Amino acid sequence: MNLRGILPFAHDTLRKVVRSGDYVVDATCGNGHDTLLLAELVGINGHVLGFDIQQLAIDATNTRLENAGASSQVELVCASHARIPEYTSKPVRAAIFNLGYLPGGDKEITTTADSTLESIGHLMELLEVGGVIILVIYHGHPAGKQEKDAVVTFCEAIPQQDFHVLSYSFINQKNDAPFVIIIEKRKPRQAN
Ligand SMILES: C[S@@+](CC[C@H](N)C(=O)[O-])C[C@H]1O[C@@H](n2cnc3c(N)ncnc32)[C@H](O)[C@@H]1O
C-alpha cells in the first residue's frame, strides 16, 4: 500500500464528501487547483464560492476554470476569506484552505492566523452535518509557524461533541513538512 500524500489525501476527502449540487467554499484559490476540483465535484447545479486577496490569483483561477469549461458554477471574490458572512449564509458542504503563499507569487503575501481563524469560525457555523473544513497547512515560511501554532491550538479546543477533528501528518518528515487538519461537523446531540 502507498500512503496518500498530503494533498491527495485532502482531495480524496473532498471526493468522498462533496456531491453534485452542493454549496462549497475554496477559502484560498491561489492558482485554482482546488477550485477546479470543487467545481467538477459540485457540477453545474452546485456552487463554489472562492476567495483570494490577490487579483493575480483570482485571474489565474478564472483562466483555469474557463479552460476546463467549469466556470459557470463558480463565484470568485477578490477579498479576504474572513469576510465570508458578507457573501453567503448558505449551508456549506465543504471548505478548503491551502495556507501559505501563492506558488510562483510573492512569498511575503501569506495567509495569517487572525483571518484564517476568523474564517474557520464562520465556516463552522455554516457547515452542514457531515460537512468538512479541510486545512492544508504549509508552515515552512516565517509567518507560517505562528499561523500553524494558532490553528493547531484552536483546533485542539474544538468541542468533541460537536465536531470530529483529525490531523494527518507524516511524523518522521523533516523540514516543516505540510500536514492536513480536517474538521467534520457531527450530528446534534438529542435532547433528553
Ligand atoms: C498556498 S496558496 C493557495 C494555493 C491554491 N489552493 C492552489 O490550488 O493553487 C495561498 C493563497 O491564499 C491567499 N490568501 C492569503 N491571505 C488570504 C485571505 N485572508 N483570504 C483569502 N485568500 C488569502 C494568497 O493570496 C494565496 O494565493
The ligand as an ORCA input file, in Angstrom:
! r2SCAN-3c Opt
* xyz 0 1
  C      -0.956     28.256     -0.803
  S      -1.827     29.441     -1.795
  C      -3.242     28.551     -2.337
  C      -2.961     27.548     -3.410
  C      -4.211     27.110     -4.138
  N      -5.114     26.329     -3.345
  C      -3.906     26.385     -5.449
  O      -4.554     25.385     -5.748
  O      -3.063     26.879     -6.181
  C      -2.495     30.553     -0.592
  C      -3.326     31.671     -1.187
  O      -4.021     32.294     -0.120
  C      -4.212     33.639     -0.465
  N      -4.565     34.388      0.747
  C      -3.758     34.921      1.697
  N      -4.497     35.515      2.661
  C      -5.804     35.352      2.310
  C      -7.049     35.742      2.893
  N      -7.083     36.403      4.048
  N      -8.192     35.427      2.248
  C      -8.172     34.729      1.072
  N      -7.016     34.337      0.468
  C      -5.857     34.644      1.085
  C      -2.888     34.034     -1.103
  O      -3.027     35.186     -1.898
  C      -2.545     32.765     -1.888
  O      -2.955     32.875     -3.226
*
